[in-house]
């Protein structure tokens, strides 16, 4: 049996996604992002970051229809590199925006077969999710996963209900809108690197979103770091998001942020080697308990080390060939 099925059991259906979600909305940057994704696939042998084309902030006011048509055109050009598909999503307007239905009809209706997911911003309730899903289904993509942005105190309060929806695959925390939704009660530094990891209301919201996702096997995606030219700030944020707050994915808003996010979310090479040794020994023992370097291991720890190997594959870290056979492109990214 496949290690994933043996070790994860009921959790085998939990979603695993690339750890970086790269956003772009201007035509030149969207084209560059897609080309960069293809280059990384050729280099790593896996799709190590998603590209989300943006119809919300990327569309000029009054030009929403034309922008959605451009995004659909770009989607139709998405290709496979070898056996690895490029993973591309689209952020549409919120469900209450006049352009929402038109966005979905154009993007999903014309290029739904090339979409990996649809990102819906400013979701406030389960009813918003249902409205989005109905629009997607009406456009002919009844199996398309939906990602949602949690951007207000009320949405945070309802995060567990939203995460429980079967079509929701990932939830992102929207820092800027969350802070501004407090009408000045959270100071502006809460939007910056320091404040977003120190202000109690922001930290509480981040942990609620992550906890809700883990409760239902969904992917929590961490917010942006607006100091996009400060590589060290980005590394610190990504390290804290993954190591302290339980996030397994993070937004990038500039190409220079992609590699630091991948590195921060990746396990160390010595951890990967150890995990491979333990999983292979467990496999040889038919998953019975084993001793490895003086430590007892059983299925509880096997599960941890298997998930570490999956994360290594999703971040482009070298995985020993003996265990790599279990990590096909489909296995590493299936839900």
SULQUICOR-V821956 format. One line per field, one symbol per residue. burial: I if it has 16 or more other ideal C-beta (glycine too) atoms within 10 Angstrom, else O. A space follows every 10 residues. Layout:
burial=???
//
This chain:
burial=OOIIOIIIOO OOOIIIIIII IIIIIOOOII OOIIOIIIOI IOOIIIIIII IIIIIIOIIO OOOIOOIIOI IIOIIOOIOO IOOIIIIIII IIIIIOOOII IIIIOIIIOI IIOIIIIIII IIIIOOOIIO IIIOIIOOIO IOOIIIIIII IIOOIIOIIO OIIOIOIIII IIIIIOIIII IOOOOIOOOI IIIOIIIOIO OIIOIIIIII OIIOOIIIII IIIIIIOOOO OOIIIIIIOI IIOOIIIIII IIIIOOIIII IIOIIIIOOO IIOIIIIIIO OIIOOOIOOI OOOOOOIOIO IIIOIIIIII IIIIIIIOIO OOIOOIIOIO OIIOO
//
